[in-house]
């Protein structure tokens, strides 16, 4: 089937490839050897982080796997900045890599093992000789300006695990081509390719293969006419698109912020009669985009909802227009709410209910980040879920128990016991993770590694209010409650052993008993569970 998307523009379609895993040598050093090699490092309770590197020029640099028998699991910000080496090997046990970790180095080839989950901001910025890098099938996101000014980097391949790519990633780089493993869920920012040769050469950059429903990641300023029936604009894709004509496209889907900061200027000339536009924002956004009156705008971003009480009567406070646009129906019975999702996806910040116990039914193909924003919810049951990020907003302070699919159940202590900031970090575990089980990678909803990291730390750095950070102390009381919750939760096939939690409770039996006694009036389940454990 032939698709004609535009009238005379230069369009780039990505190449297709199959992701390959790479092995990395595991080097173990003593403290003395590591210092002699040029590493500055700091020992933590159970692991080591590299703080700086001042080694001599070398053809090959292999990040040590262990120092004094302790795993190297962190690289600090700018630790290898200005380093002189040509080939870099990064092992998969590293859990955190700081911003600009290898910036302005002489590296030409980078080999990354499976296990690395994020390429952070400015990781290889100003690495002008970097020409080859493999991104393993465990990487989920690439941060802002990660490959900025990498003049020799002409090609890169993205595995299907990628969910998020920041802006200006390839600014002033040499990028001319890229490949993807699949076009599903590949959602870069429209500014990702900005300032690169590929963006300068092509009028339109797509993140779907030729012949598939078109996904547009970048549109250069110009005069284009869309002839396809169905098209999706990704975030910030329409940076300067005032001359785009969508008169013959009958179905259009805009991700939030597709228009960048030019929404009021772009929307006037883009649409014609009898068009169907899906806009995943609030109802007022229709007017923010200046759509003509004859354009039908449908969105699923309502906070109002169908509401039926225990007697089967409609809530008359909800007006008819919001009923039509609501993504879900709610049946209530006291503190309980039974939610039936009537759309195929649940956008961010959508589900806002005051009930303590919530059951979400129906098949949901896509649950966006922070979709569930129920501040009073203590327990949540979900029939089926396919998530794009952390599905619970930071305001779900009281959430204690989550159950989904085949009675899989996870507990976390409520914020009233461990504090708002720590509870917020534990909520982040309810997000997709790719894990290797029986030699194959699968995608699971729940990332216990986040809880493991918190539990094994004395202090944990968390983000709040966008770019602000806070260093919180993980008390023994919090560790007791976390350990009990992990041990009584369902252990999924991709999760590691829970031995660290059982050992902790065994070594702190009296203290754990005292903690549970103090809270037994309001949370008797902890004392009961501890007896069984």
Residue pairs with C-beta under 8 A, 6 or more apart in sequence:
1 211
2 211
3 210
3 211
3 214
3 228
4 227
4 228
5 11
5 204
5 214
5 226
5 227
5 228
5 231
6 203
6 204
6 224
6 225
6 226
6 227
7 224
7 225
7 227
9 202
9 203
9 204
9 222
9 224
10 201
10 202
10 203
10 204
11 202
11 203
11 204
11 206
12 198
12 201
12 202
12 204
12 205
12 206
13 206
13 208
13 209
13 210
14 178
14 179
14 180
14 183
14 206
14 207
14 208
14 209
15 177
15 178
15 179
15 180
16 179
16 180
16 181
16 209
17 157
17 179
17 180
17 181
18 181
19 136
19 137
19 157
19 159
19 160
19 181
20 134
21 113
21 114
21 136
21 137
22 111
22 112
22 113
22 114
22 134
22 136
23 113
24 62
24 89
24 90
24 91
24 92
24 111
24 112
24 113
25 62
25 89
26 65
26 66
26 91
27 62
27 63
27 64
27 65
27 66
28 64
28 65
28 66
28 67
28 69
29 37
29 39
29 64
29 66
29 67
29 68
30 67
30 68
31 67
31 68
34 41
34 64
34 67
37 55
37 64
38 53
38 54
38 55
38 56
39 50
39 52
39 53
39 55
39 64
39 67
40 50
40 51
40 52
40 53
40 54
41 48
41 49
41 50
41 51
41 67
41 72
42 48
42 49
42 51
43 67
43 68
43 70
44 74
44 457
45 456
45 457
45 458
46 70
46 71
46 456
47 70
47 71
47 72
47 73
47 74
48 66
48 67
48 68
48 70
48 71
48 72
48 73
48 74
49 72
49 73
49 74
49 75
49 76
49 96
50 63
50 72
50 74
50 75
50 76
50 79
51 76
51 79
52 76
52 79
53 79
53 80
53 83
55 61
55 83
55 85
56 84
57 84
57 85
57 106
58 84
58 85
58 86
59 85
59 86
59 87
60 85
60 86
60 87
60 89
61 80
61 83
61 85
61 87
61 88
61 89
61 107
62 89
63 72
63 75
63 88
63 89
63 90
63 91
63 94
64 72
65 71
65 72
65 91
65 93
66 72
71 93
72 91
72 93
72 94
73 93
73 94
73 95
73 96
74 94
74 95
74 96
74 97
74 98
75 94
75 96
75 97
75 98
75 101
76 98
76 101
77 98
77 99
77 100
77 101
78 98
78 99
78 100
78 101
78 103
79 98
79 101
80 101
80 102
80 105
81 100
81 101
81 102
81 103
81 104
81 105
82 104
82 105
83 102
83 105
83 106
83 107
84 105
84 106
85 105
85 106
85 107
86 106
86 107
86 108
86 109
86 129
87 107
87 108
87 109
87 110
87 111
88 102
88 105
88 107
88 109
88 110
88 111
89 111
89 113
90 97
90 110
90 111
90 112
90 113
90 116
91 113
91 115
92 112
92 113
92 114
92 115
92 116
92 136
92 138
93 115
94 115
94 116
95 117
95 449
95 453
97 116
97 118
97 119
97 120
97 123
98 120
99 120
99 121
99 122
99 123
99 143
100 121
100 122
100 123
100 125
101 120
101 123
102 110
102 123
102 124
102 127
103 122
103 123
103 124
103 125
103 126
103 127
104 125
104 126
104 127
105 124
105 127
106 127
106 129
107 124
107 127
107 129
107 130
108 129
108 130
108 131
108 132
108 152
109 130
109 131
109 132
109 133
110 124
110 130
110 132
110 133
110 134
111 134
112 133
112 134
112 135
112 136
112 139
113 136
114 136
114 137
114 138
114 436
115 136
115 138
116 136
116 138
116 139
117 138
117 139
117 140
117 141
118 139
118 140
118 141
118 142
118 143
119 135
119 139
119 141
119 142
119 143
119 146
120 143
120 146
121 143
121 144
121 145
121 146
121 166
122 143
122 144
122 145
122 146
122 148
123 143
123 146
123 147
124 130
124 133
124 146
124 147
124 150
125 145
125 146
125 147
125 148
125 149
125 150
126 148
126 149
126 150
127 147
127 149
127 150
128 149
128 150
128 151
128 152
129 152
130 147
130 150
130 152
130 153
131 152
131 153
131 154
133 153
133 156
134 157
135 142
135 156
135 157
135 158
135 159
135 162
136 159
137 159
137 160
137 161
137 434
137 441
138 161
138 434
138 441
139 159
139 161
139 162
140 161
140 162
140 163
140 164
140 432
140 434
141 162
141 163
141 164
141 165
141 166
142 162
142 164
142 165
142 166
142 169
143 166
143 169
144 166
144 167
144 168
144 169
145 166
145 168
145 169
145 171
146 166
146 169
147 153
147 156
147 169
147 170
147 173
147 175
148 168
148 169
148 170
148 171
148 172
148 173
149 171
149 172
149 173
150 170
150 173
150 174
151 172
151 173
151 174
152 174
153 170
153 173
153 174
153 175
154 174
154 175
154 176
154 177
154 197
155 175
155 176
155 177
155 178
155 179
156 175
156 178
156 179
157 178
157 179
157 180
157 181
158 165
158 178
158 179
158 180
158 181
158 186
159 181
160 180
160 181
160 182
160 184
160 185
160 186
161 434
161 441
162 186
163 185
163 187
163 388
163 389
163 432
164 187
164 389
165 187
165 188
165 189
165 192
166 189
166 192
167 189
167 190
167 191
167 192
167 194
167 236
168 191
168 192
168 194
168 195
169 188
169 192
169 193
170 192
170 193
170 194
170 195
170 196
170 198
171 194
171 195
171 196
172 195
172 196
173 195
173 196
173 197
174 196
174 197
175 193
175 196
175 197
175 198
176 197
176 198
176 201
177 198
178 198
180 186
180 207
183 207
183 208
183 209
183 212
183 215
185 388
186 207
186 215
187 207
187 234
187 235
187 255
188 207
188 217
188 234
189 234
189 235
189 236
190 217
190 218
190 219
190 234
190 235
190 236
190 237
190 238
190 239
190 258
190 260
191 236
191 239
191 260
192 217
192 218
193 199
193 205
193 217
193 218
194 218
194 239
198 205
199 205
199 218
199 220
202 220
203 219
203 220
203 222
203 224
204 216
204 218
204 219
204 220
204 224
205 216
205 217
205 218
206 214
206 215
206 216
206 217
207 215
207 216
207 217
207 234
208 214
208 215
213 230
213 231
213 232
214 228
214 230
214 231
214 232
215 232
215 234
216 231
216 232
216 233
216 234
216 237
217 234
217 237
218 237
218 239
219 233
219 237
219 238
219 239
219 241
219 244
220 240
221 239
221 240
221 241
221 242
221 243
222 243
223 243
223 244
223 245
224 243
224 244
224 245
225 245
225 247
225 248
226 244
226 245
226 246
226 248
226 249
227 248
227 249
228 249
229 249
229 250
229 251
230 249
230 250
230 251
230 253
231 246
231 249
231 251
231 252
231 253
232 253
232 254
232 255
233 252
233 253
233 254
233 255
233 258
234 255
234 258
235 255
235 256
235 257
235 258
236 257
236 258
236 260
237 255
237 258
238 244
238 258
238 259
238 260
238 262
238 266
239 260
239 262
240 262
241 259
241 262
241 266
241 270
242 262
242 265
242 266
242 269
243 269
244 266
244 269
244 270
245 269
245 270
246 252
246 270
246 271
246 272
246 275
247 271
247 272
248 272
249 275
250 274
250 275
250 276
251 275
251 276
251 278
252 275
252 276
252 277
252 278
253 277
253 278
254 277
254 278
254 279
254 280
255 280
256 280
256 281
256 348
259 266
259 267
259 289
263 288
263 289
263 290
264 288
264 289
264 290
266 289
267 289
267 290
267 291
268 290
271 277
271 291
271 292
271 295
273 294
273 295
274 294
275 295
275 296
276 296
276 298
277 291
277 295
277 296
277 297
277 298
278 297
278 298
278 299
279 285
279 286
279 289
279 297
279 298
279 299
280 299
280 300
280 301
280 347
281 288
281 299
281 301
282 299
282 301
282 302
283 299
283 301
283 302
283 325
285 299
285 301
286 297
286 299
291 297
298 325
299 325
300 325
300 326
300 327
300 343
300 345
300 346
300 347
300 350
301 327
301 347
301 349
301 350
302 322
302 325
302 326
302 327
302 350
303 350
303 352
304 318
304 319
304 322
304 323
304 326
305 318
305 322
305 326
305 327
305 328
305 329
305 330
305 353
306 314
306 318
306 323
306 326
306 328
306 329
306 330
307 314
307 315
307 318
307 330
307 332
308 314
308 315
308 329
308 330
308 331
308 332
309 315
309 332
310 331
310 332
310 333
310 334
326 342
327 341
327 342
327 343
327 346
327 347
327 350
328 339
328 340
328 341
328 342
328 343
328 346
328 350
328 351
329 339
329 340
329 342
330 337
330 338
330 339
330 340
330 353
331 337
331 338
331 340
332 338
332 355
335 355
335 356
335 357
336 355
336 356
336 357
336 358
336 359
337 353
337 355
337 357
337 358
337 359
338 359
338 361
339 351
339 353
339 358
339 359
339 360
339 361
340 361
340 362
341 360
341 361
341 362
341 364
342 362
344 364
344 365
344 366
345 364
345 365
345 366
345 367
345 368
346 364
346 366
346 367
346 368
346 371
346 372
347 368
347 371
348 368
348 369
348 370
348 371
349 370
349 371
349 373
349 393
350 371
350 373
351 360
351 371
351 372
351 373
351 374
352 373
352 374
353 374
353 376
353 377
354 374
354 376
355 374
355 376
355 377
356 376
356 377
356 378
356 379
356 398
357 377
357 378
357 379
358 372
358 374
358 377
358 379
358 380
358 381
359 380
359 381
360 372
360 380
360 381
360 382
360 383
361 383
362 383
362 384
363 383
363 384
364 382
364 384
364 385
364 386
365 386
366 386
366 387
366 388
367 385
367 386
367 387
367 388
367 391
368 388
368 389
368 391
369 388
369 389
369 390
369 391
370 389
370 390
370 391
370 392
370 393
370 394
371 391
372 380
372 391
372 392
372 393
372 396
373 392
373 393
373 395
373 396
374 380
374 396
375 395
375 396
375 397
375 398
376 398
377 396
377 398
377 399
378 398
378 399
378 400
378 401
378 414
379 399
379 400
379 401
379 402
379 403
380 392
380 399
380 401
380 402
380 403
381 402
381 403
381 404
382 402
382 403
382 404
382 405
383 404
383 405
384 404
384 405
385 391
385 404
385 405
385 445
386 445
387 430
387 431
387 432
387 445
388 432
389 431
389 432
390 427
390 428
390 430
390 431
391 430
391 431
392 399
392 427
392 430
394 424
394 427
394 464
396 427
397 414
397 415
397 416
397 420
397 423
398 414
398 415
398 416
399 412
399 414
399 423
399 427
400 411
400 412
400 413
400 414
401 409
401 410
401 411
402 409
402 410
402 430
403 409
403 410
404 445
407 490
408 446
408 490
408 492
409 489
409 490
410 429
410 430
410 446
410 485
410 489
410 490
411 485
411 486
411 488
411 489
412 423
412 426
412 427
412 429
412 451
412 482
412 485
413 423
413 426
413 478
413 481
413 482
413 485
414 423
415 422
415 423
415 424
417 477
417 478
417 481
417 519
417 523
418 426
418 477
418 478
418 481
418 482
419 472
419 478
421 462
421 464
421 470
421 472
422 454
422 460
422 462
422 472
422 474
422 478
424 462
424 464
425 450
425 454
425 460
425 462
425 472
426 450
426 451
426 454
426 482
428 447
428 450
429 446
429 447
429 448
429 450
429 451
430 445
430 446
431 445
431 446
431 447
432 443
432 444
432 445
432 447
433 443
433 444
433 446
433 447
433 449
433 494
434 441
434 442
434 443
434 444
435 441
435 442
435 444
435 494
436 494
437 493
437 494
442 494
444 492
444 494
446 492
448 486
448 492
448 495
448 496
449 496
451 482
451 486
452 496
452 500
453 460
454 460
454 474
454 482
455 474
455 479
455 482
455 483
455 486
455 500
455 501
455 504
456 500
457 474
458 473
458 474
459 471
459 472
459 473
459 474
460 471
460 472
460 474
461 469
461 470
461 471
461 472
462 469
462 470
462 471
462 472
463 469
463 470
464 470
476 508
476 511
477 515
479 504
480 504
480 505
480 508
480 511
480 512
480 515
480 516
481 515
481 526
482 501
483 501
483 502
483 504
483 505
483 512
484 505
484 512
484 516
484 526
484 529
484 530
484 533
486 498
486 501
487 498
487 501
487 502
487 505
487 529
487 533
488 529
488 533
491 498
502 533
505 512
505 530
505 533
512 530
513 527
513 530
515 526
516 526
516 527
516 530
517 527
519 526
520 526
520 527
